[in-house]
Amino acid sequence: MKLVKKLGIATASAVIGITAVGASSAAQAVQLFDFQYSFPSYQVNDTAISASGILTTTDLDPINNNYTITGISGTRKAQGITETITGLLSPGTYGINDNFLNVSTPLLTKNGFSYLVSGSGEDGNGNVNLFYSSLNEGYSELSSDVDYGSLTIIPRPVPEPYTVSGSLLALGFGWWTKRKQAVAFQKKPDKGIYL
């Protein structure tokens, strides 16, 4: 019976290890980027618009040298009000967005990417479009209230697949050792003295 348990544990550990290594290609297909931007207002009395958060993209397309943005989270601040970013809009939905993130400058196309916020957004319906000017003036939102400003996008490190699979194997081995100790403790004879 003990041999069957050990074989079962060894088999399960091997399956977990192989699955973790096999999943590495899927894990590498998703990239995360921290983003932050700030645009000054055209109007003297208005406030600047800023946003920050995380972009989720596909893996790099080596032919076009860009990523496709597939998700977004974060916050946007406009006129002193902080709005939660609730999701990415499909390409062509608002501002003729294409949702591409370029590897080199400019980081966005003239169509940019569009997302939805919990507040009024640019159009009063919660829509926002971030783009690069076709006249090379810089980055901005699709709004007449803001000027061109700065955009920073920094890739997040992705853990190595072997680190993940090694951690899973270590956890499995630790669980097996702890279970083995618990079973051995239960089998110990009681040496208590009875009067």
Secondary structure, 3 states (H helix, E strand, C coil): CHHHHHHHHHHHHHHHHHHHHHCHHHHHCEEEEEEEEEECECCCCCCCEEEEEEEEEECCECCCCEEEEEEEEEEEEECCEEEEEEEECCCCCCCCCCCEEECCCCCCCCCCEEEEECCCCCCCCCEEEEEECCCCCCEEECCCCECCEEEEEEECCCCCHHHHHHHHHHHHHHHHHHHHHHHHHHHCCCCCCCC
